[in-house]
Every structure is written in C-alpha cells, then in structure tokens.
Amino acid sequence: MSGAPAVRVSIESSCERQVQEVSLDGLETYAPPLSMSQNLAKLAQRIDFGQSSDEDEDGPERDSREQWSKPEAEEDEGMVKFQPSLWPWDSVRNNLRSSLTEMCVLHDVLSVLKDKKYMTLDPVSQDPSVGKTPQVFQLLSKKKSLATAAQLLLRGAEKLTKSVVENQEQRRQRDFNSELLRLRSQWKLRKVGDKILGDLSYRSAGSMFPHHGTFEVIKNTDLDLDKKIPDDYCPLNVQIPSELEGSAYIKVSIQKQSPDIGDLGTVNLFRRQAKAKPGSQMWHLKLEAAQNVLLCKEIFAQLSREAVQIKSQIPHIVVKNQIISQPFPGLQLSISLCHSTGEKKNQRASPDKSKPDDHLYVLEHNLHQLIREFHKQTLSSVVMPHPASAPFSHKRLRMAGPMAYDKAEISSLQQSEGLLEKIIKQAKHIFLRSRTARTIDSLASRIEDPQIQAHWSNINDVYESSVKVLITSQGYEQICKSIQLQLNIGVEQIRVVHRDGRVITLSHQEQELQDFLLSQMSQHQVHAVQQLAKVMGWHVLSFSNHVGLGPIESIGNASAITVASPNGEYAISVRNGPESGCKVLVQFPRSQAKELPKSDVVQDGKWTHLRGPYKEVHWGRMEGRNFVYKMELLMAALTPCP
C-alpha cells in the first residue's frame, strides 16, 4: 500500500437522507435535508465554549475517554445530557480512513488479477429458478396495482364530473335568467306563486275579447348532460293554451256569380310562415304565432257579432267560421277563419301552395288600423268628469227651436260604422277599382285608334282612388288634348270630372263605364278634326257633340263637324258614332260637278260658285296609320296650292 500512488479525495459531508418513516406498503419517507443555516446551527451546538485552550490542545482522545467515564453518574442523577464531539470532522475522518483502506485493498486485488499468476476470476453459476418470481404472483401484483390506479382515476373522474355538472347547472341558471330578461323586455310577465305567467291579449290596448291569453314560462330540462349541447338549445320554454296552438289566418274571397263581373280571387290575411330569423328564439316564434291566432279570433268574433246585429237589404249569413255577404248584385264576399293546429292537417287541408300574390298587405294593414281604432274607441268610452249642468258636446245638441238638431241629425251623429261595414266598403272599393282597371285595359287592347292611356295615382284613400284617362291619337298628342278625364272611384259609384269641369256620376255597373268611354273616344275623333282644321287653315262651319239627325245610336250620341277649305271651294263633313263608326263626305264646287242638272230658274252665273252635292269617301281605302293622319292627307289634297 505504501507504493501505491496518492489518490485525491474530495471531502464533502454525507448527503444521504435519513429514513423518517416506513409505511405498511413498504413506502419509505425520507427526512428533508438540512439547510446551510440549520447545518451551521447544528455544528455550533457541538462546540463547548467553556473549555480552555490547554484542554483543547490535549486532543479529542482525552475528551472521548472523559465522556465514557461519566455515564453511570449521569444516569444516577436522572439527567440525560448530549455531549457533542469536540472536533466536528471526526466522523468524516473515520469514514475517509475506512474508505481509503478499502480502496487500497481493491487496488491491490485488481493488480494481482491483472497478472493472472496468482489469482483468476471465474463466473458464478446461478440457478435459473432462484430469483424469479412465479408468473401468477406477477399477475396478481399487476392486477392489484391496476386496481389501485383505476380507483384513483375513478375518484378523480367523479370529482371532475361533479364539478362539470355544477358548472353546467350554474351556466344553465345564468342562461335561463338572461333569456327570461329578454322575454320580459318583449312580453308582459308576472309572477303568481312559484309560476311565471305572461299575457298575449290586447287588453292593455283596449281589447274586450274574453279569452285570457295567458302563457306560462317554464325551464327547459330536456337536456342530456352526457351529450353535446346543440346549437339551437334554449334554456327557456313557453307553454301556451291548446286553443292558441298552431297557425291561423283570415281568408277573404270575392267570387262572381255572373260571367260579366271580374273575379278578384282569394286573399289570405294574417297568414304567417314559420321562418326562423337569424338570432331569434323558438319561444318568440311560438308567442307570435299564438298572438296572431288570438288576433284572428278576436277580429272574426267582432265581425260575426256585427254581421248578426247589422240590418241590411241582403242579410249577412254567419255559418260556423264563415261570413257571407253580397256587396254588389251577383258578387259574393266570403270571410273565413282558418285555424290549423298541426302541420299534417294543414297540408291536407290546403295542398296547393300559397302564391306570393295571394297576400294583400294593404287590406291587412287596413284591418290592423280598424282593430286599433276599435280598441281606441273602447278606451275612450270611459266617461270623464264633466259638469252636471253642461256636458261636453256640440252646442246645437243643447239648443231648442228651429236652430236645434232634429232626430235624423242626432241619430247620424250617434251612429258609428262597425268593423264589418268598413271591411265591406273596402272590399267594394277594391272590387270597383279592379273592374275599372280591367275595363280600361280591355278597351286599350281592343281599340287601336284612338289610343287610351290610364295614369293611376299612387296616393289614394282606403275608400277612394283616382285615375287620369287620356284619349290621344298616335303622332298627334300635342294638338289632340281635348279629352282628359279624371275618374274618382268610390265605394259604389264613379265620379267622372271632365276637363271643362263637368261632373258625371256612374254606377258600379261595368257596362256604363264602357259605354261612356266608347262615346268619349268617338267624340275625340271629331275634336281631333276640329284641332287639325285650325292647324291646316281650314274653317269650322259647324260642330256638334250630339247630332239629332241620322240613325239613333244605342250607346251615347253621334257627333259631327263640317269644315271648309281656305278658299271655300271644298267642304268636308264628318259624322262619328260609337256604334255606327265614321262617315266622311266631301262637297265639291258646282263647276266640277259633271252630272249637275240644269235649272230654268237659276240663270245667273254667280250661282255657279256655290258648292255642289256631297260625295262619300271610301274611308277604308284611304292610306294612313290612323284617322287623324288620313284626315290630314285628305285636307292636304283638297287645299289649293298658293
């Protein structure tokens, strides 16, 4: 060992941790290592500051002997004292010494083995059965370990599931409160006991309909927590009465009973298609549909009540959900309430798809206004405080004598039109307006000369519409402006205002309007000849809108005009009737008449300058695109050249 080279050893404190506790399953719990401050304090406790320097020089051996010589005395005294080592590195030195000895021995053994003269290494044979654990015990230990791990995972999963359920429940509660706030901002809600009830009726607006219109707000619990929450999930749901479920609309049909009356077809009012708008909830669509059903039932109930109470020449018929009335002879107005509670029944009842033109938004808007006025009248019917001696009313109601109101005037003031009467009046006006438009269009397509044009006004009343009718000739619009008519279409009659201010009242019959327009078109041709004669320089000798001679016209009267050429040699006479048509005669001078008989009485030559007899013109053989153009060619041919 003396000849061995020196080995450098780093002196460090032992870092081995002491075992603090061993559990039943063999798990060892180590004591945490001391920090630097704790280690310094531990070492400082071992120093005995009461010894002198001489005692310190004697060395640690004497101290150790003295320590072992006094244990019996200390035990007799019953006091256990801890005597720390005088030199802190004593244990370290002893461990290093033993380690160095073992290393030297190991070095010597390895050097001997290296030469292979005195010692050799042989492998140690091991029994394969020794040291191997049976497979059954391995499986049992693995199973036990897996069972322990599974229990830990299951306990953790249960805790996570509970936390997720609690979070979802809290979230659903927050979503329910937010949806309830949205519902409250749009509909009337109140809390009755532990229930939340809403109101669908129009009682706050003045409605007197007996249906309560109450719906209940419930929490939607039809949700499987194990599955994914759908996108259209709503934590709130509404429960409406069974009689308000489904969809309802008012069907208004105007049917003809004679072929000469136009048919307006069928109009479906308040019919709503259940289309979900982006961002809208299902409860909002259900409440809108239920309120629409309630509104349709209220309107139909009011119409049925008025149909029974109103006394008319032709009584109204109310059968189940249908009201039948006759606004005009040969015309039937039917108002029906259609209510379907399911989609399948609705499809069976109405297999034909609704066209977009079936919905008449103007009449629907008018019905909304009418029901709103009816509600307003109900609200304003409450008697306000007023003086007992002089109630608030018209002064003439409180006067006596000749200036006072009579019974008829007082009854007219107290009468008010009902909802059914207003709807019938609007239906009459709509029918009369459509029939007037159809009559004008049929005449315009059937008669090319003269042309008839209709300009409808965009601003109309619910009971009155106006249309401006112009009768012109193609190419002569600037000089032929004599026929301009203003048709004011009312409820049961049509007022015609001429350009000169004359007013003619026509009934609802289509034939009267057609005959009147035909007579005006016939007069237009004669007025056009008059305007053309002024432009061409011809002289108007006579003009009449109503000629008393000739055949009698079944429609209106014939009109006639006679014009003479600038030099007076030629004359043209035009007679035009609505049925007989146009007849044109030309009068030539006597000098050009070849078959003029000689007279013994008239011998003077000055009588030869008079015009001779009339000759009819074959008007169908004349060239020209219309009547005025042919007349212009005829006047140009008979006008002498300058």
HUDA-V738994 format. One record per residue. N is the residue number from 1. RES is the residue in one small letter. PHI is phi in whole degrees, -180 to 180 (none if undefined). OMEGA is omega as a letter, one per 20 degrees, with the letter a starting at -180 (NA if undefined). D_LAST is the distance of its C-alpha to the last C-alpha in whole Angstrom. Layout:
# HUDA-V738994
n | res | phi | omega | d_last
N | RES | PHI | OMEGA | D_LAST
N | RES | PHI | OMEGA | D_LAST
This chain:
# HUDA-V738994
n | res | phi | omega | d_last
1 | m | none | a | 165
2 | s | -71 | r | 166
3 | g | -84 | a | 164
4 | a | -74 | r | 161
5 | p | -66 | r | 158
6 | a | -71 | r | 157
7 | v | -115 | r | 154
8 | r | -86 | a | 152
9 | v | -119 | r | 151
10 | s | -82 | a | 148
11 | i | -91 | r | 150
12 | e | -135 | r | 148
13 | s | -72 | a | 148
14 | s | -70 | a | 148
15 | c | -100 | r | 145
16 | e | -71 | r | 146
17 | r | -87 | r | 145
18 | q | -83 | r | 147
19 | v | -76 | a | 147
20 | q | -91 | a | 146
21 | e | -157 | r | 146
22 | v | -121 | a | 146
23 | s | -78 | a | 144
24 | l | -68 | r | 145
25 | d | -86 | r | 143
26 | g | 86 | a | 144
27 | l | -81 | a | 141
28 | e | -94 | r | 143
29 | t | -111 | a | 142
30 | y | -92 | r | 142
31 | a | -78 | a | 143
32 | p | -65 | a | 140
33 | p | -68 | r | 142
34 | l | -76 | r | 143
35 | s | -76 | a | 141
36 | m | -64 | r | 142
37 | s | -67 | r | 143
38 | q | -67 | r | 144
39 | n | -65 | r | 146
40 | l | -64 | r | 147
41 | a | -65 | r | 149
42 | k | -66 | r | 151
43 | l | -70 | a | 152
44 | a | -68 | r | 153
45 | q | -69 | a | 155
46 | r | -81 | a | 157
47 | i | -83 | r | 159
48 | d | -100 | a | 162
49 | f | -80 | a | 161
50 | g | -85 | r | 165
51 | q | -79 | r | 167
52 | s | -86 | a | 168
53 | s | -73 | r | 168
54 | d | -67 | r | 171
55 | e | -68 | r | 170
56 | d | -70 | a | 167
57 | e | -77 | a | 169
58 | d | -63 | r | 171
59 | g | 99 | a | 168
60 | p | -76 | a | 167
61 | e | -70 | r | 170
62 | r | -64 | r | 172
63 | d | -64 | a | 169
64 | s | -68 | r | 169
65 | r | -66 | a | 173
66 | e | -67 | r | 173
67 | q | -66 | a | 170
68 | w | -80 | r | 172
69 | s | -85 | a | 175
70 | k | -112 | a | 174
71 | p | -71 | a | 172
72 | e | -69 | r | 175
73 | a | -66 | a | 175
74 | e | -71 | r | 172
75 | e | -70 | r | 172
76 | d | -66 | r | 175
77 | e | -76 | r | 173
78 | g | 78 | a | 170
79 | m | -118 | r | 167
80 | v | -104 | a | 165
81 | k | -117 | r | 164
82 | f | -99 | r | 162
83 | q | -106 | a | 163
84 | p | -72 | r | 160
85 | s | -65 | a | 161
86 | l | -72 | r | 162
87 | w | -109 | a | 160
88 | p | -66 | a | 157
89 | w | -95 | a | 156
90 | d | -65 | r | 160
91 | s | -64 | r | 158
92 | v | -64 | a | 155
93 | r | -65 | a | 158
94 | n | -65 | r | 160
95 | n | -66 | r | 157
96 | l | -66 | r | 156
97 | r | -66 | r | 160
98 | s | -65 | r | 160
99 | s | -65 | r | 157
100 | l | -64 | r | 158
101 | t | -63 | a | 161
102 | e | -65 | r | 159
103 | m | -66 | r | 157
104 | c | -65 | r | 160
105 | v | -62 | r | 161
106 | l | -63 | a | 158
107 | h | -67 | r | 158
108 | d | -66 | r | 161
109 | v | -63 | a | 161
110 | l | -67 | r | 158
111 | s | -68 | r | 159
112 | v | -70 | r | 162
113 | l | -65 | a | 160
114 | k | -68 | a | 158
115 | d | -77 | r | 161
116 | k | 59 | r | 162
117 | k | -99 | a | 165
118 | y | -112 | a | 167
119 | m | -142 | r | 164
120 | t | -136 | a | 161
121 | l | -109 | r | 158
122 | d | -116 | r | 158
123 | p | -69 | a | 155
124 | v | -94 | r | 156
125 | s | -82 | a | 156
126 | q | -115 | r | 154
127 | d | -77 | a | 154
128 | p | -63 | r | 150
129 | s | -75 | a | 151
130 | v | -83 | r | 152
131 | g | 89 | r | 149
132 | k | -102 | r | 147
133 | t | -87 | r | 146
134 | p | -58 | a | 145
135 | q | -66 | a | 142
136 | v | -65 | r | 142
137 | f | -68 | r | 143
138 | q | -64 | r | 140
139 | l | -65 | r | 138
140 | l | -66 | r | 139
141 | s | -66 | r | 139
142 | k | -64 | r | 135
143 | k | -63 | r | 134
144 | k | -65 | r | 136
145 | s | -65 | r | 134
146 | l | -65 | r | 131
147 | a | -65 | r | 131
148 | t | -64 | r | 132
149 | a | -64 | r | 129
150 | a | -64 | r | 127
151 | q | -63 | r | 128
152 | l | -63 | r | 127
153 | l | -65 | a | 124
154 | l | -66 | r | 123
155 | r | -63 | r | 125
156 | g | -66 | r | 122
157 | a | -65 | r | 119
158 | e | -64 | r | 120
159 | k | -64 | r | 120
160 | l | -64 | r | 116
161 | t | -64 | r | 115
162 | k | -62 | r | 116
163 | s | -67 | r | 115
164 | v | -65 | r | 111
165 | v | -64 | r | 112
166 | e | -63 | r | 112
167 | n | -65 | r | 109
168 | q | -65 | r | 107
169 | e | -64 | r | 108
170 | q | -65 | r | 107
171 | r | -66 | r | 104
172 | r | -63 | r | 103
173 | q | -66 | r | 104
174 | r | -66 | r | 102
175 | d | -64 | r | 99
176 | f | -63 | r | 100
177 | n | -66 | r | 100
178 | s | -68 | r | 96
179 | e | -66 | r | 95
180 | l | -64 | r | 96
181 | l | -67 | r | 95
182 | r | -63 | r | 91
183 | l | -64 | a | 91
184 | r | -69 | r | 92
185 | s | -72 | a | 89
186 | q | -114 | a | 87
187 | w | -132 | r | 89
188 | k | -80 | a | 91
189 | l | -128 | r | 95
190 | r | -150 | a | 98
191 | k | -105 | r | 102
192 | v | -120 | a | 104
193 | g | 68 | r | 108
194 | d | -100 | a | 108
195 | k | -113 | r | 104
196 | i | -113 | a | 101
197 | l | -113 | r | 98
198 | g | -124 | a | 94
199 | d | -125 | r | 92
200 | l | -103 | a | 89
201 | s | -79 | r | 88
202 | y | -106 | a | 85
203 | r | -65 | r | 88
204 | s | -68 | r | 87
205 | a | -93 | r | 83
206 | g | 112 | a | 84
207 | s | -75 | r | 85
208 | m | -114 | a | 87
209 | f | -68 | a | 87
210 | p | -72 | a | 91
211 | h | -68 | a | 91
212 | h | -72 | r | 93
213 | g | 64 | a | 91
214 | t | -101 | r | 94
215 | f | -126 | a | 95
216 | e | -114 | r | 98
217 | v | -98 | a | 98
218 | i | -125 | r | 101
219 | k | -90 | a | 102
220 | n | -80 | r | 101
221 | t | -110 | a | 104
222 | d | -82 | a | 103
223 | l | -140 | r | 104
224 | d | -89 | a | 106
225 | l | -69 | a | 107
226 | d | -77 | a | 109
227 | k | -100 | a | 105
228 | k | -75 | a | 102
229 | i | -72 | a | 100
230 | p | -68 | a | 97
231 | d | -71 | a | 93
232 | d | -93 | r | 92
233 | y | -72 | r | 95
234 | c | -128 | a | 95
235 | p | -72 | a | 99
236 | l | -122 | r | 97
237 | n | -141 | a | 96
238 | v | -119 | r | 95
239 | q | -121 | a | 96
240 | i | -102 | r | 94
241 | p | -62 | a | 95
242 | s | -65 | a | 94
243 | e | -76 | r | 92
244 | l | -108 | r | 89
245 | e | -78 | r | 90
246 | g | 85 | a | 87
247 | s | -130 | a | 83
248 | a | -142 | r | 81
249 | y | -155 | r | 78
250 | i | -102 | a | 76
251 | k | -102 | r | 74
252 | v | -113 | a | 71
253 | s | -126 | r | 69
254 | i | -115 | a | 66
255 | q | -116 | a | 66
256 | k | -96 | r | 64
257 | q | -116 | r | 66
258 | s | -135 | a | 63
259 | p | -71 | a | 60
260 | d | -89 | a | 57
261 | i | -112 | a | 58
262 | g | -68 | a | 58
263 | d | -113 | r | 61
264 | l | -85 | a | 62
265 | g | 85 | a | 65
266 | t | -115 | r | 68
267 | v | -125 | r | 68
268 | n | -101 | a | 71
269 | l | -105 | r | 72
270 | f | 59 | r | 75
271 | r | -91 | a | 75
272 | r | -116 | r | 77
273 | q | -93 | a | 78
274 | a | -78 | r | 81
275 | k | -112 | a | 80
276 | a | -80 | r | 82
277 | k | -80 | r | 80
278 | p | -64 | r | 82
279 | g | 92 | a | 85
280 | s | -94 | a | 85
281 | q | -96 | a | 88
282 | m | -69 | r | 89
283 | w | -65 | r | 90
284 | h | -68 | r | 87
285 | l | -66 | r | 85
286 | k | -65 | a | 88
287 | l | -69 | r | 87
288 | e | -64 | r | 84
289 | a | -64 | r | 84
290 | a | -66 | r | 86
291 | q | -67 | r | 85
292 | n | -66 | r | 81
293 | v | -62 | r | 84
294 | l | -65 | r | 85
295 | l | -66 | r | 81
296 | c | -62 | r | 80
297 | k | -67 | r | 83
298 | e | -66 | r | 83
299 | i | -64 | a | 79
300 | f | -68 | r | 80
301 | a | -64 | r | 83
302 | q | -66 | r | 81
303 | l | -64 | r | 78
304 | s | -65 | r | 81
305 | r | -64 | r | 82
306 | e | -71 | r | 79
307 | a | -63 | r | 78
308 | v | -79 | a | 81
309 | q | -83 | a | 81
310 | i | -72 | r | 78
311 | k | -103 | a | 77
312 | s | -127 | a | 74
313 | q | -63 | r | 72
314 | i | -107 | a | 73
315 | p | -64 | r | 76
316 | h | -79 | a | 76
317 | i | -113 | r | 79
318 | v | -118 | a | 81
319 | v | -129 | r | 83
320 | k | 55 | a | 85
321 | n | -105 | a | 82
322 | q | -142 | r | 79
323 | i | -120 | a | 77
324 | i | -116 | r | 75
325 | s | -141 | r | 72
326 | q | -122 | r | 69
327 | p | -69 | r | 66
328 | f | -129 | r | 64
329 | p | -61 | a | 64
330 | g | 82 | a | 65
331 | l | -127 | a | 65
332 | q | -121 | r | 68
333 | l | -107 | a | 69
334 | s | -121 | r | 72
335 | i | -119 | a | 74
336 | s | -126 | r | 77
337 | l | -105 | a | 80
338 | c | -109 | a | 80
339 | h | -130 | r | 84
340 | s | -119 | a | 85
341 | t | -97 | r | 88
342 | g | -140 | a | 89
343 | e | -71 | a | 86
344 | k | -67 | r | 87
345 | k | -65 | a | 87
346 | n | -66 | r | 83
347 | q | -70 | r | 83
348 | r | -71 | a | 84
349 | a | -71 | a | 82
350 | s | -128 | a | 79
351 | p | -72 | r | 78
352 | d | -77 | a | 75
353 | k | -75 | a | 74
354 | s | -76 | r | 72
355 | k | -81 | r | 68
356 | p | -68 | a | 67
357 | d | -81 | a | 64
358 | d | -70 | a | 67
359 | h | -90 | a | 68
360 | l | -100 | a | 65
361 | y | -70 | a | 66
362 | v | -66 | r | 64
363 | l | -68 | r | 66
364 | e | -64 | r | 69
365 | h | -64 | r | 69
366 | n | -65 | r | 68
367 | l | -66 | r | 71
368 | h | -61 | r | 73
369 | q | -66 | a | 71
370 | l | -65 | a | 72
371 | i | -69 | r | 76
372 | r | -69 | r | 76
373 | e | -65 | r | 75
374 | f | -64 | r | 78
375 | h | -65 | a | 80
376 | k | -67 | r | 79
377 | q | -64 | r | 80
378 | t | -65 | r | 83
379 | l | -69 | a | 84
380 | s | -84 | a | 83
381 | s | -78 | r | 84
382 | v | -68 | a | 87
383 | v | -75 | r | 88
384 | m | -85 | r | 88
385 | p | -63 | a | 91
386 | h | -149 | r | 89
387 | p | -64 | a | 91
388 | a | -74 | a | 92
389 | s | -86 | a | 91
390 | a | -140 | r | 87
391 | p | -70 | a | 86
392 | f | -75 | r | 83
393 | s | -163 | a | 80
394 | h | -68 | a | 77
395 | k | -65 | a | 78
396 | r | -70 | r | 77
397 | l | -71 | a | 80
398 | r | -104 | a | 82
399 | m | -92 | r | 81
400 | a | -122 | r | 82
401 | g | 99 | a | 80
402 | p | -69 | a | 77
403 | m | -85 | a | 75
404 | a | -82 | r | 77
405 | y | -73 | r | 76
406 | d | -92 | a | 76
407 | k | -66 | a | 78
408 | a | -66 | a | 74
409 | e | -68 | r | 73
410 | i | -66 | r | 77
411 | s | -67 | r | 77
412 | s | -68 | r | 73
413 | l | -71 | a | 74
414 | q | -84 | a | 77
415 | q | -78 | r | 75
416 | s | -140 | a | 75
417 | e | -73 | r | 73
418 | g | -88 | a | 75
419 | l | -68 | a | 74
420 | l | -67 | r | 73
421 | e | -63 | r | 71
422 | k | -67 | r | 69
423 | i | -68 | r | 69
424 | i | -65 | r | 68
425 | k | -63 | r | 65
426 | q | -65 | r | 64
427 | a | -65 | r | 64
428 | k | -62 | a | 62
429 | h | -66 | r | 59
430 | i | -64 | r | 59
431 | f | -66 | a | 59
432 | l | -66 | r | 56
433 | r | -68 | r | 54
434 | s | -67 | r | 55
435 | r | -70 | r | 54
436 | t | -64 | r | 51
437 | a | -64 | r | 50
438 | r | -68 | r | 51
439 | t | -66 | r | 48
440 | i | -65 | a | 45
441 | d | -67 | r | 46
442 | s | -66 | r | 46
443 | l | -67 | a | 43
444 | a | -66 | r | 41
445 | s | -81 | a | 43
446 | r | -88 | a | 42
447 | i | -110 | a | 39
448 | e | -91 | a | 36
449 | d | -133 | i | 33
450 | p | -81 | a | 33
451 | q | -91 | r | 35
452 | i | -119 | a | 38
453 | q | -125 | a | 40
454 | a | -125 | r | 43
455 | h | -119 | a | 44
456 | w | -85 | r | 48
457 | s | -82 | r | 50
458 | n | -80 | a | 53
459 | i | -102 | a | 54
460 | n | -129 | r | 56
461 | d | -100 | a | 59
462 | v | -69 | a | 61
463 | y | -115 | a | 60
464 | e | -152 | r | 56
465 | s | -133 | a | 54
466 | s | -131 | r | 50
467 | v | -141 | r | 47
468 | k | -103 | a | 43
469 | v | -108 | r | 41
470 | l | -117 | r | 37
471 | i | -113 | a | 35
472 | t | -133 | r | 32
473 | s | -116 | a | 29
474 | q | -66 | a | 30
475 | g | 91 | a | 27
476 | y | -130 | a | 26
477 | e | -70 | a | 29
478 | q | -77 | a | 27
479 | i | -100 | a | 25
480 | c | -112 | r | 27
481 | k | -120 | a | 30
482 | s | -78 | a | 31
483 | i | -101 | r | 34
484 | q | -132 | a | 37
485 | l | -118 | r | 41
486 | q | -115 | a | 44
487 | l | -99 | r | 47
488 | n | -102 | a | 50
489 | i | -90 | a | 53
490 | g | -102 | a | 56
491 | v | -89 | a | 59
492 | e | -125 | a | 59
493 | q | -149 | a | 55
494 | i | -124 | r | 52
495 | r | -99 | a | 50
496 | v | -107 | r | 46
497 | v | -110 | r | 44
498 | h | -79 | r | 40
499 | r | -69 | a | 38
500 | d | -88 | r | 38
501 | g | 100 | r | 42
502 | r | -69 | a | 43
503 | v | -120 | r | 46
504 | i | -125 | a | 47
505 | t | -106 | r | 50
506 | l | -112 | r | 51
507 | s | -84 | a | 54
508 | h | -80 | a | 56
509 | q | -70 | a | 55
510 | e | -71 | a | 52
511 | q | -66 | r | 51
512 | e | -63 | r | 49
513 | l | -65 | r | 48
514 | q | -67 | r | 46
515 | d | -64 | r | 45
516 | f | -65 | r | 43
517 | l | -67 | r | 41
518 | l | -64 | r | 40
519 | s | -67 | r | 39
520 | q | -68 | r | 37
521 | m | -68 | r | 35
522 | s | -66 | r | 34
523 | q | -68 | r | 33
524 | h | -62 | a | 31
525 | q | -64 | r | 29
526 | v | -70 | r | 28
527 | h | -65 | r | 27
528 | a | -67 | r | 25
529 | v | -64 | r | 23
530 | q | -64 | r | 23
531 | q | -69 | r | 22
532 | l | -68 | r | 20
533 | a | -64 | r | 18
534 | k | -65 | r | 18
535 | v | -72 | a | 17
536 | m | -81 | r | 14
537 | g | 89 | r | 13
538 | w | -84 | a | 14
539 | h | -106 | r | 17
540 | v | -88 | a | 21
541 | l | -90 | r | 22
542 | s | -153 | r | 26
543 | f | -152 | r | 28
544 | s | -153 | r | 31
545 | n | -82 | a | 34
546 | h | -132 | a | 36
547 | v | -88 | a | 35
548 | g | -90 | a | 38
549 | l | -104 | r | 37
550 | g | 90 | a | 37
551 | p | -66 | a | 40
552 | i | -83 | r | 42
553 | e | -86 | r | 42
554 | s | -76 | r | 45
555 | i | -118 | r | 44
556 | g | 66 | a | 42
557 | n | -130 | r | 39
558 | a | -82 | r | 36
559 | s | -122 | a | 33
560 | a | -145 | r | 29
561 | i | -152 | r | 26
562 | t | -129 | a | 23
563 | v | -126 | a | 19
564 | a | -120 | a | 17
565 | s | -68 | a | 13
566 | p | -58 | r | 11
567 | n | -92 | r | 11
568 | g | 82 | a | 14
569 | e | -79 | a | 14
570 | y | -116 | r | 15
571 | a | -141 | r | 18
572 | i | -123 | r | 20
573 | s | -118 | a | 24
574 | v | -121 | r | 26
575 | r | -127 | a | 30
576 | n | -131 | r | 32
577 | g | -126 | r | 36
578 | p | -63 | r | 38
579 | e | -106 | a | 40
580 | s | -72 | r | 38
581 | g | 88 | a | 35
582 | c | -101 | r | 31
583 | k | -136 | a | 29
584 | v | -118 | r | 26
585 | l | -123 | r | 25
586 | v | -120 | r | 21
587 | q | -109 | a | 21
588 | f | -97 | r | 19
589 | p | -68 | a | 18
590 | r | -68 | a | 21
591 | s | -69 | a | 20
592 | q | -94 | r | 20
593 | a | -83 | a | 23
594 | k | -87 | a | 26
595 | e | -98 | a | 29
596 | l | -78 | a | 28
597 | p | -70 | r | 32
598 | k | -81 | a | 32
599 | s | -113 | r | 34
600 | d | -82 | a | 36
601 | v | -82 | a | 35
602 | v | -88 | a | 32
603 | q | -110 | a | 31
604 | d | -75 | a | 29
605 | g | -75 | a | 25
606 | k | -69 | r | 24
607 | w | -76 | r | 25
608 | t | -73 | r | 23
609 | h | -78 | r | 19
610 | l | -72 | r | 21
611 | r | -78 | a | 21
612 | g | -89 | a | 23
613 | p | -73 | r | 26
614 | y | -85 | r | 25
615 | k | -128 | a | 25
616 | e | -77 | r | 27
617 | v | -97 | r | 25
618 | h | -76 | a | 28
619 | w | -69 | a | 27
620 | g | -70 | a | 30
621 | r | -91 | r | 28
622 | m | -71 | r | 25
623 | e | -88 | a | 25
624 | g | 143 | a | 25
625 | r | -82 | r | 28
626 | n | -151 | a | 28
627 | f | -65 | a | 26
628 | v | -68 | r | 24
629 | y | -66 | r | 22
630 | k | -64 | r | 22
631 | m | -66 | r | 20
632 | e | -65 | r | 18
633 | l | -65 | r | 17
634 | l | -66 | r | 17
635 | m | -66 | r | 15
636 | a | -66 | r | 12
637 | a | -71 | a | 13
638 | l | -91 | r | 12
639 | t | -82 | a | 9
640 | p | -70 | r | 6
641 | c | -75 | a | 4
642 | p | -72 | NA | 0
